[in-house]
Amino acid sequence: MERLIDETLQIAQKKFSAFGFKEEQVTQLLASGKRDLENEIGKLEVLLGEENISIDKLNQSLHALKGLLYNMGNTDAGDVMVDIRSGTDITELVGKIRDILH
């Protein structure tokens, strides 16, 4: 999880700075983005810990995470979320998500 967040923050810092945001604005955007990523990843981890895992809820969470990653410039990781969501086997889906988060 930390690796994904750290990688995304590094990409976002470059993206936001290149876009022309001032350092103070970049700092605020990164803090907000980190908080949102941690919250969404936390939700995903809770879903994975449930006895009866809902594929619909997992897909919603992956969709939200994909959007955050894309907005922060980490399109490679966002694309992985899209690929994971395309699976229909819940066991395979859960395994792929756990691999990415750990």
Secondary structure, 3 states (H helix, E strand, C coil): CHHHHHHHHHHHHHHHHHHCCCHHHHHHHHHHHHHHHHHHHHHHHHHHHCCCCCHHHHHHHHHHHHHHHHHCCCHHHHHHHHHHHCCCCHHHHHHHHHHHHC
